[in-house]
Structures are given as C-alpha cells and as structure tokens.
Amino acid sequence: MLPMTSILLVDDEQMITGPLTRALVQAGFQVWVAGNGRDGLALAREKRPDVVVLDIMMPQMDGWSVCSILRRESAVPILMLTALGDEVDRILGLELGADDYLTKPFSTRELIARLKALLRRVELDRQQQTSSQELTAGDLRLELNTHRAFRGDQELSLRHKEYELLTLLLSRPGETISRAEFFDQVWGTDWLGDTRTLDVHIRWLREKIEADPSRPRLIQTVRGVGYRFAAEEQP
C-alpha cells in the first residue's frame, strides 16, 4: 500500500484548522496540525511532510520566519495563507521561498485543488531529475538530474520556480513562450493565483543571470504574449 500524502497545517485559529483537518483527511491526506510557528517548525523537522500549509500571523514565530528557515533546510512545497488583498504579504512570502499562496477566506475545495497542483509539479520535477541530461546556453548550464544551475564555474542560488522557469526557457531558445504556457508548465493547470506571480519570478531570475537586470538581454519580454530566451545574447 502506498503511503498517504502528508500535510502539515500550521495555524493558530482552531476554527480554521478543525474543519480543514477533517476535509483533508476525508480527501485522503494524512494531516498534522501545529498551533504556532515554533511548534510548526519542530513538527516539520520531525515529520518531514509532503506539503506545508502555513499561516502568517501566529504566536511565538510568524509564518515568514518559519518559511525562511524551512526553505534553507529543505525543498518541501509551502503554501502560505495570507490576508485578503494584502499584496505585501504575498510578495514577501514568494521572496522567502513559498511556492503558492491562498488568501483568506477560502474554500476547502480551493485549498485541496492548490495542494494537488503543487504535488503534481513536485512529482514532475522528480521524474525530470532522473534524467542525466544538461541544458546549456552560453555559459549557463542546468543539471537536470541534480536540479543545479551554473553560470560559468559559479553555482546559482535559484528558487524552485526560478529553476523551472529557466529550464523551460533554455529548452526552447529563441522561441516565444506565452504566459498561459508558463503557468501551465511551471505552476500547473490548476493555478488560481495572481498572474503577476510570473513577472515577479522573471524579475528575480533576471537579477541572477543578467549582466544588467534593468536592461535584460537573455530573458526578453514579448509584450502582450510572454517571454523568450535569446538564442544568442544580444549586444
């Protein structure tokens, strides 16, 4: 029998964690619950869940701190729960390494759809990592089997989604990739979040691989369509 997918739910509001736990268990997940950030971090280290659902405002340790520490220690997918309409919370969560976010209030069906989409992406990544192939463009090199990126001899520190975006771009040099395809290939067809997420991640990626991120030559914007990777860096 295959093990159940495990979820760590970290939130101090029992009116949320109680119904969510019941719904997730009914959907076939194994669920652990922590009522504050410190306990959530300890439980994540002990149980090693498949996904972490993480609230921001909690006692003892806030969700941003937990997310930052977890991302330094593991690649576990993290879905953050944010206040309705609070863009600052969402952007900061992504900068700290969260993979997705969901604004309160939300339905259990929406949460489960997001979790399933995250898990599908993780599984596709694992399948890809079994390959021994590399992608190269100029002095950029991606090792698909180790999930590592290099520019020359220097290893790049890329977030999970940044690596996936760069992999897609390098696999199709010179070709314009639409915004819809980016979301389909990198975030999954069930993506229900803010479409500006793509632009934020492209900006972060440019800051790491472009000589001048304010005047990008490698990752080019195709207005109204999407982005393309220059087959040859333009002068």
C-alpha positions as CSV (number, residue, x, y, z in Angstrom):
1,M,0.0,0.0,0.0
2,L,1.4,3.4,-1.0
3,P,1.9,5.9,1.9
4,M,-0.7,8.7,2.2
5,T,0.4,12.2,1.2
6,S,1.2,14.1,4.4
7,I,0.3,17.7,5.1
8,L,1.5,19.9,7.9
9,L,-1.1,22.6,8.7
10,V,0.3,25.5,10.8
11,D,-2.3,28.0,12.0
12,D,-3.3,29.2,15.4
13,E,-7.0,29.5,14.6
14,Q,-8.8,26.3,15.6
15,M,-11.9,27.4,13.8
16,I,-9.8,27.0,10.6
17,T,-7.6,24.0,11.4
18,G,-10.5,21.9,12.7
19,P,-12.7,21.9,9.6
20,L,-9.7,21.9,7.3
21,T,-8.2,18.8,9.0
22,R,-11.5,16.9,8.6
23,A,-11.8,17.9,5.0
24,L,-8.2,16.9,4.2
25,V,-8.5,13.6,6.0
26,Q,-11.7,12.9,4.1
27,A,-9.8,13.7,0.8
28,G,-7.2,11.1,1.7
29,F,-4.4,13.1,3.2
30,Q,-2.5,12.5,6.4
31,V,-2.6,15.7,8.5
32,W,-0.5,17.1,11.3
33,V,-1.5,20.4,13.0
34,A,0.6,22.9,14.9
35,G,-1.0,25.9,16.6
36,N,2.1,28.2,16.5
37,G,5.1,28.8,14.3
38,R,7.7,27.3,16.7
39,D,5.7,24.1,17.1
40,G,5.2,24.0,13.3
41,L,8.9,24.3,12.6
42,A,9.6,21.5,15.0
43,L,6.9,19.3,13.6
44,A,8.1,19.9,10.0
45,R,11.6,18.8,11.0
46,E,10.3,15.7,12.8
47,K,7.6,14.5,10.4
48,R,9.0,15.7,7.0
49,P,5.6,16.3,5.5
50,D,5.0,16.3,1.7
51,V,3.4,19.8,1.9
52,V,3.3,22.6,4.5
53,V,0.3,25.0,4.7
54,L,1.5,28.0,6.7
55,D,-0.4,30.9,8.2
56,I,1.5,34.2,8.6
57,M,0.3,35.8,11.8
58,M,0.9,33.4,14.6
59,P,2.3,33.4,18.2
60,Q,5.9,32.6,19.1
61,M,7.1,32.6,15.5
62,D,5.4,34.1,12.4
63,G,4.9,32.4,9.2
64,W,7.6,34.4,7.3
65,S,10.2,33.2,9.8
66,V,9.1,29.6,9.5
67,C,9.1,29.8,5.7
68,S,12.5,31.2,5.6
69,I,14.0,28.6,7.9
70,L,12.2,25.7,6.1
71,R,13.4,26.8,2.7
72,R,17.0,26.9,3.9
73,E,16.7,23.3,5.2
74,S,14.5,21.6,2.6
75,A,12.6,21.9,-0.7
76,V,9.3,21.0,0.8
77,P,6.4,22.8,-1.1
78,I,5.0,25.6,1.0
79,L,1.6,27.2,0.6
80,M,1.1,30.3,2.6
81,L,-2.2,31.7,3.9
82,T,-2.4,35.5,3.6
83,A,-4.9,38.2,4.4
84,L,-7.4,39.2,1.8
85,G,-5.9,41.6,-0.7
86,D,-2.6,42.1,1.2
87,E,-0.2,42.1,-1.8
88,V,2.8,42.8,0.5
89,D,2.2,39.5,2.4
90,R,2.0,37.6,-0.9
91,I,5.1,39.1,-2.4
92,L,7.2,38.7,0.8
93,G,6.1,35.0,1.1
94,L,7.2,34.3,-2.5
95,E,10.5,36.1,-1.9
96,L,11.1,33.9,1.2
97,G,10.6,30.8,-0.9
98,A,6.9,29.9,-0.7
99,D,5.6,28.1,-3.8
100,D,2.0,29.4,-3.6
101,Y,-0.4,31.4,-1.5
102,L,-4.1,31.4,-0.7
103,T,-6.0,34.4,0.6
104,K,-8.5,34.2,3.4
105,P,-11.3,33.4,3.4
106,F,-11.1,30.4,1.1
107,S,-13.0,27.2,0.5
108,T,-11.6,23.8,1.3
109,R,-12.2,22.8,-2.3
110,E,-9.9,25.6,-3.5
111,L,-7.2,24.6,-0.9
112,I,-7.3,21.0,-2.0
113,A,-7.1,21.9,-5.7
114,R,-4.0,24.1,-4.9
115,L,-2.4,21.3,-2.9
116,K,-2.9,18.7,-5.7
117,A,-1.5,21.1,-8.3
118,L,1.6,21.6,-6.1
119,L,2.1,17.9,-5.6
120,R,1.8,17.3,-9.4
121,R,4.6,19.8,-10.0
122,V,6.8,18.1,-7.4
123,E,6.2,14.7,-9.0
124,L,7.1,16.0,-12.5
125,D,10.3,17.5,-11.0
126,R,11.2,14.2,-9.5
127,Q,10.7,12.5,-12.8
128,Q,12.8,15.1,-14.6
129,Q,15.6,14.7,-12.1
130,T,16.0,11.0,-13.0
131,S,17.4,12.2,-16.4
132,S,21.2,12.8,-16.8
133,Q,20.7,15.5,-19.4
134,E,22.0,19.0,-19.2
135,L,20.8,22.2,-20.8
136,T,23.3,24.8,-21.8
137,A,23.2,28.3,-23.3
138,G,26.5,30.2,-23.5
139,D,28.0,30.0,-20.0
140,L,24.7,29.0,-18.4
141,R,24.3,25.3,-17.6
142,L,21.5,23.4,-15.9
143,E,22.0,19.9,-14.5
144,L,18.6,18.3,-14.7
145,N,19.4,15.3,-12.6
146,T,20.7,17.3,-9.7
147,H,18.5,20.4,-10.1
148,R,21.5,22.7,-10.0
149,A,22.3,25.8,-12.2
150,F,25.6,27.3,-13.0
151,R,27.0,30.4,-14.8
152,G,30.5,29.5,-15.7
153,D,32.0,27.9,-12.7
154,Q,29.7,29.7,-10.2
155,E,26.6,27.9,-8.9
156,L,23.5,30.0,-9.0
157,S,21.2,30.0,-6.0
158,L,17.8,29.7,-7.6
159,R,14.4,29.3,-6.0
160,H,12.3,26.2,-7.1
161,K,10.2,28.1,-9.5
162,E,13.1,30.2,-10.9
163,Y,14.8,26.9,-11.8
164,E,11.7,25.6,-13.5
165,L,11.2,28.8,-15.5
166,L,14.9,28.8,-16.6
167,T,14.6,25.1,-17.6
168,L,11.6,25.9,-19.8
169,L,13.3,28.9,-21.4
170,L,16.6,27.1,-22.1
171,S,14.8,24.1,-23.5
172,R,13.3,26.3,-26.2
173,P,15.9,29.0,-27.1
174,G,14.7,31.8,-29.4
175,E,11.0,30.7,-29.1
176,T,8.4,32.9,-27.6
177,I,6.6,31.2,-24.7
178,S,3.2,32.5,-23.8
179,R,2.2,33.5,-20.3
180,A,-0.5,30.8,-20.4
181,E,2.1,28.1,-21.2
182,F,4.4,29.3,-18.4
183,F,1.5,28.9,-15.9
184,D,0.5,25.5,-17.4
185,Q,4.1,24.1,-17.4
186,V,5.5,25.7,-14.2
187,W,2.6,26.2,-11.9
188,G,0.2,23.6,-13.2
189,T,-3.2,23.9,-15.0
190,D,-5.0,24.4,-11.6
191,W,-3.2,27.6,-10.9
192,L,-5.7,30.0,-9.4
193,G,-3.3,32.7,-8.1
194,D,-2.3,36.2,-9.2
195,T,-0.9,36.2,-12.8
196,R,1.7,38.8,-11.7
197,T,3.5,36.0,-10.0
198,L,5.1,35.1,-13.3
199,D,6.5,38.7,-13.7
200,V,7.9,38.7,-10.2
201,H,9.7,35.4,-10.7
202,I,11.1,36.5,-14.1
203,R,12.4,39.7,-12.4
204,W,14.2,37.6,-9.7
205,L,15.6,35.3,-12.4
206,R,16.9,38.3,-14.4
207,E,18.6,39.6,-11.3
208,K,20.6,36.4,-11.1
209,I,21.6,35.8,-14.7
210,E,21.6,39.1,-16.5
211,A,24.6,41.4,-16.6
212,D,22.2,44.4,-16.2
213,P,18.8,43.3,-15.0
214,S,17.3,46.7,-15.8
215,R,18.2,46.0,-19.5
216,P,17.8,42.3,-19.9
217,R,19.4,40.7,-22.9
218,L,18.9,37.0,-22.2
219,I,15.3,36.8,-21.0
220,Q,13.4,39.1,-23.4
221,T,9.8,40.4,-22.9
222,V,7.5,39.8,-25.8
223,R,4.8,42.4,-25.0
224,G,1.3,41.0,-24.8
225,V,2.5,37.5,-25.3
226,G,5.1,36.3,-22.8
227,Y,8.9,35.8,-22.8
228,R,11.7,34.3,-24.8
229,F,15.3,33.3,-24.1
230,A,17.7,34.8,-26.6
231,A,19.5,32.1,-28.6
232,E,22.5,34.4,-28.5
233,E,22.9,37.2,-26.0
234,Q,22.2,40.5,-27.9
235,P,24.9,43.2,-27.8
